[in-house]
């Protein structure tokens, strides 16, 4: 039963079928193992947001990627430099990435 519920949830996620979420939660809470029931209960607490996440095509992946990149740079420099150097390094890396992307999209012929 746990595998079936996990498969159903994965299909909802991949195929953006958030409208099926309420039925899945009810099934998981009534028939699923305790761990999946707890997971379903926690989803129910923020049902609108989870339904939107399973339905809408929008993603915050790009923003999260930039935040992760900045945190990595900050961690590498921890205790070694000032905020001004951190800022310069982040901006410099962003400019270099932008130049690389422009060069790849417009190669010399």
N, C-alpha and C positions, 0 to 999 in steps of 0.2 A: 504494500500500500504506500509506503514512504517513497519508493521509486516512482510509482505512478503519479503521485502528487508533485514530486520534484520535476518530472517530465512535463506535466501539465503547466507548471509555473514557468518552466524554461520556454515552452512553446508560446505562452502568453507574452513573455518578454521578447522573444525573437520575432514574433509575428505581429507585435503591437496590438494585442487584443485585451486592452484594459477593461473593456466592458464585461469580461468574464470573471473579473477579480472577486466580486462579492460572492459568487457561487463557489469559487475555489476556496475562499476563506471559510465559508460555512462547512464545506466538505472536509477541509483540513482540521478544523476545530472539533468536528464531530467524530470523524473516522480515522484521523491520522495519529501517528505517534506523538507523544508529549512534546518533543522538541519542535516538530512541525506545527503543532497546535499553538505553541508559544510564539513561534515566528508569525503565524497567521494573525494571532491576537495583536502583535506589535504592528503589523501592517494595518490592521483595522483602526488603530489609534490615529493614523495619518492617511486615511483612505483616499482622500481627494488628491493628495500629492503623489501617492504611489500609482493611482489610476492614471493621472496625467503622465507620469514617467513611463507607464506601460502603453500609452496611447499616442502621445505627441512625438513628432520626429525630432524635437529640439534636444540638444545635448550640451553639457557644460564641459565636455572633454577637452577642448582647446584651452579654455581658461584654466582648468585643473592642471593641464600640462605645463602651462607657463608658471603657475604657482609652484609646482613641483620643481621646475628648473631653478627658480629663484631660491627656493629653500635649500636646494642642493649646493648652489654657489655660496649661500650664506653659511651653511654648515662647514664647507671646505675652508672658509675664511675665519671661522669662529675664534675670537680672541687674538687674531693676528693683524687686523686692520680696522680702519675707521669706516663709518657709514659712507663717507665720500668715495672711498675706494670701492666699496661694495656697489654703490650706485653706478660708478663709472664702468665697472666690470659687467654689470647686468646690461647696461645700455650698449656697451661695446659689442657684447655677444649678440644682442638683438640686431644691431646694425649689420654685423657680419653674416648672420643667418639670412637676413633680408636680401643682402647682396648675392649670396649663394643661390637663393631661390630665384631671383631675377635672372641670374646668369644661366640657370638650368632651363628656365622657361623661354629664353631668347638666345639660343646658342649661335655662335658665329658660324657663318656658312662658308 
